[in-house]
Amino acid sequence: LQVLRHEEFEEGCKAACNGPYDGKWSKTMVGYGPEDNHFVAELTYNYGIGEYRLGNDFLGITLVSSQAVSNAKKMGWPLKEVTSGVFETEAPGGYKFYLEDKEQLKQDPVWKVTLGVSDLQKSVSYWSGLLGMKIYEKDEEKQRALLGYADNQCKLELKAVGGAVDHGTAFGRIAFSCAKEELPNIEALMKKENQKILTPLVSLDTPGKATVQVVILADPDGHEICFVGDEAFRELSKVDPNGDKLLDDAMAADNSDKWFAEHNMKKVSA
């Protein structure tokens, strides 16, 4: 994965992009290619937070990449074969990745993102009936469904967890871009259907970059969903050739581990 851009913020996001934390934070976008046509991960870092308690809301990302499997083996990174040719591994912090040992897909090696749900039918009705996703697969026996907006894009897998969904303290969300004029329509539909709107239509600033408009929703299990206006987002999300350097500089300047150690203190556990 490549560092696509890195941004630093002095205070918490007014749309809770970094969770319910008010202090300094950063975000780093990583992916196999530009955000225009690839699924990318947003890694948020809250200065001074030492660890997060994970829940059962985010169940993993599946990559189709024999190179990733090979890299893990060379680095001695723990792998567990869960089905033939599919390996489970964990990123630092406990987030799960599933690596499919096949030639890397040309369009985007990120095949699916899996979210835990408490009621599969209710969740499918929300994501398909309200948000307009196409149902690609549905397996009642295994209590899972695969949905998406396009054949050549990363898919969303919903998987029943056999009880309530626990979001822990890391507060992730999934985001989609759409035409800016669609944002008021999405907000109006959710109001009409009495669905939860976490952040009504609002403009978000990024220092030195484009201001984007977003609407942030919550599905029946509280999974956060951000719809962002595409026109400004295309400007904001351009690959930054200095992204790697900005990230390296930020990590070098972050002496919080040393500060806490010198004061015989531990970073806060969220």
Buried (B, 14 or more C-beta within 10 A) or exposed (E): BBBBBBBBBEEBBEBBBBBEBEEBBBBBBBBBBBBEEBBBBBBBBBBBBBBBEBBBBBBBBBBBBBEBBEEBEEEEBEBEEEEEEBBBBBEEEEBBBBBBBBEBBEEBBBBBBBBBBBBBEBBBEBBBEBBEBEEBEBEEEEBBBBBBBEEEBBBBBBBBBEEEBBBBBBBBBBBBBBEBEBBEEBBEBBEEEEBEBBBBBEEBEBEEBBEBBBBBBBBBBBBBBBBBBBBBBBEBBBBBEEBBEBBEEBEEEBEBEEEBEEEEEEBEEB
